[in-house]
């Protein structure tokens, strides 16, 4: 057992912080719900930050740390699937990677666009294809989620099969989901604590009222749990650990997102404040892989058979 | 970062498990129904802890110069996990290992160390913790049990309550007021429980036989040499003690063990195929494991020599959430467990329901997290 970050991990996170500093805050006027940056995406890819899992001295825990850290940005970055799932399939698969479950094509797909690699997980196996415009339907301008999303209209006849069991892929997907959710929770919590510490009512910061303090403290506890469970899932590669991490993350998202908006009052309903970028990403993550119930059953099956 | 136990750590756990398997008497679980503070288990624990000590397993994480094996915080955690997994056969002596011993090492005088550490090391000593008072629970700094210096003695008058193990303890780790300067006016005295003027009254409770008490101090004379630390130093000392105490009982592990055993019973009854039951069990497991990882992160900090700060309150609250969830799961799906069907699950319930109350209320932990982890501005007082 060794839970401290090693020097390489600390260094990589420091590099990411330096690289993403220009993207850490955003002017919140004239933005859309989904905030992305091709330049940031390119810099991360060129810097090799999404390829750390394959490096022996770094591995999957470092990849999860990278995903968690990037998820804290107001910009949406496709990191989870690329950093944690792609190495299991083919490290050269073009990004972004879009993970979908066969039979759930009615759901919006994160980062789907022409040229993206779509990875389809079904009971029969895992396959992928490069998305083309023929198979994509725009979600239009009415999307509330903080990710760029589109719909997949079908799966082409020709796909590439991957030599990996569907359950193994789902396990890693759950880990990626958990790591991303942990970062989103941390960023959302930070933004709320800043706001409630500054906003005054009745002559004092609203953060001094215990009604808020205790709920925020509970949010800190579950956020901390999500962080550690995600890292553990990455470290052990265990199906039960991954399902518990994803379950806890989806539970946490349900538990705290309402409170976070509540504590910001009307400000939490505006696009002027970035909170929605994190919370609405979290909301979409709660729908992934069948939601909390499916994660719970997967965890129970993995742990108790 | 590595989430696997090393070969040595796994061997250490096996060694403990093997020892317990060989040492605990047949029918141990039924016997443990008495509860860790009961006369029967306290008596059993004296013999058991002596055997643990003889085999180097009572406090393997203590330094070699005082009889330990010099093993690290991970081994301390493994030790605690295994003991609670088996229903804590050390009884109240777990406190010695977790915080009395370490606190004695850090703050005790040489003569206090010479007097108490060998007795603790021999597995012969039971302590109680005289902290809470009828009007000083969460607001511990308001305590009023008075210690007036009279020559070579302190004259102690006052009352403590909720004192675990007081009925059979040898010595009380007693918080007293020596001046009116709130936190700076509190002083620790180590008081033999057979000192004239001490009256102990057991409080019947949900949490087990002989567990909680009222303790009355009427003109109790305590030699100055029994003062622990300086006058007014208590707040610093108990801050150190409580940090250890908060991590002391591996409640996440106890709760997870209870959950696993509950699932086994449900499976045997053919009731674990229902998806609602499985999903709820998984939610409980997630809470247990979230608490475990939060605690482990703190253990790592200890390994690295760091100071344990408010993150221990966060980890503690995580364990409270886990305990609460598992207690509710068992009651909902295995109601028979609290009606004679499982000594272990009943024991777990009786330990679990106090998770958010004992050693500092959960709400106090939330206050600490809000102020010191999240750095929110403090409430006006």
Contacts between the chains, C-beta under 8 A, distances in Angstrom:
chain1	res1	chain2	res2	distance
A	1	B	2	6.6
A	1	B	3	6.8
A	1	B	4	7.1
A	1	B	5	5.8
A	1	B	6	7.1
A	1	B	9	6.7
A	1	B	74	5.6
A	1	B	296	6.7
A	1	B	299	7.9
A	1	B	300	7.5
A	2	B	1	6.2
A	2	B	2	4.5
A	2	B	300	7.3
A	3	B	1	5.9
A	3	B	2	7.9
A	3	B	3	7.4
A	3	B	296	5.9
A	3	B	297	5.6
A	3	B	299	8.0
A	3	B	300	4.0
A	4	B	1	7.0
A	4	B	300	5.7
A	4	B	304	5.9
A	5	B	1	6.5
A	6	B	1	6.8
A	9	B	1	6.9
A	61	B	1	4.7
A	189	B	374	7.7
A	193	B	374	5.0
A	193	B	375	7.3
A	193	B	376	6.2
A	196	B	376	7.0
A	197	B	375	7.7
A	197	B	376	5.8
A	197	B	377	5.6
A	204	B	377	7.8
A	204	B	380	6.6
A	205	B	376	7.9
A	205	B	377	4.8
A	207	B	370	7.7
A	207	B	376	4.1
A	207	B	377	5.4
A	208	B	376	7.5
A	208	B	377	5.4
A	208	B	378	6.7
A	208	B	379	5.0
A	208	B	380	6.3
A	209	B	379	7.6
A	210	B	367	7.8
A	210	B	379	6.4
A	213	B	366	6.9
A	213	B	367	6.9
A	213	B	370	3.9
A	213	B	376	6.0
A	213	B	379	7.2
A	214	B	363	6.9
A	214	B	366	4.5
A	214	B	367	7.8
A	214	B	370	7.0
A	216	B	370	6.2
A	216	B	374	6.0
A	216	B	376	6.9
A	217	B	314	7.8
A	217	B	317	7.3
A	217	B	365	7.8
A	217	B	366	4.0
A	217	B	367	7.6
A	217	B	369	3.8
A	217	B	370	4.6
A	217	B	373	7.5
A	217	B	374	6.7
A	218	B	317	7.2
A	218	B	366	6.8
A	220	B	314	6.1
A	220	B	369	5.5
A	220	B	373	5.7
A	220	B	374	5.7
A	221	B	294	7.6
A	221	B	314	5.2
A	221	B	317	4.9
A	221	B	318	5.1
A	221	B	321	7.1
A	221	B	369	6.9
A	222	B	290	7.3
A	224	B	290	7.9
A	224	B	294	5.6
A	224	B	297	8.0
A	224	B	311	7.9
A	224	B	314	5.6
A	224	B	315	7.9
A	224	B	318	7.2
A	225	B	287	7.8
A	225	B	290	2.9
A	225	B	291	7.2
A	225	B	293	6.8
A	225	B	294	6.0
A	225	B	318	5.8
A	226	B	290	7.4
A	228	B	290	6.9
A	228	B	293	3.3
A	228	B	294	6.1
A	228	B	296	7.6
A	228	B	297	6.1
A	229	B	286	7.2
A	229	B	289	6.2
A	229	B	290	5.6
A	229	B	293	5.9
A	231	B	1	6.6
A	231	B	3	7.6
A	231	B	293	7.8
A	232	B	3	4.8
A	232	B	289	7.7
A	232	B	293	5.7
A	235	B	1	6.2
A	235	B	2	6.6
A	235	B	3	4.1
A	235	B	4	7.7
A	236	B	3	5.4
A	236	B	4	7.1
A	241	B	289	7.6
A	243	B	282	7.3
A	244	B	282	7.1
A	244	B	285	6.0
A	244	B	286	4.5
A	244	B	289	5.4
A	245	B	286	8.0
A	247	B	282	6.0
A	247	B	283	6.8
A	247	B	286	4.9
A	248	B	286	4.2
A	248	B	287	7.6
A	248	B	289	7.9
A	248	B	290	5.5
A	251	B	283	6.7
A	251	B	286	6.9
A	292	B	279	7.9
A	293	B	275	7.5
A	293	B	279	5.7
A	295	B	282	7.5
A	296	B	278	6.9
A	296	B	279	3.7
A	296	B	280	7.7
A	296	B	282	3.9
A	296	B	283	6.0
A	297	B	275	6.0
A	297	B	278	5.8
A	297	B	279	6.0
A	297	B	282	7.2
A	299	B	282	3.9
A	299	B	285	6.4
A	299	B	286	6.9
A	300	B	278	3.8
A	300	B	279	6.8
A	300	B	281	5.7
A	300	B	282	4.4
A	300	B	285	7.8
A	301	B	278	7.6
A	303	B	282	7.3
A	303	B	285	6.1
A	304	B	260	7.7
A	304	B	263	5.1
A	304	B	267	7.4
A	304	B	272	7.1
A	304	B	278	7.7
A	304	B	281	7.2
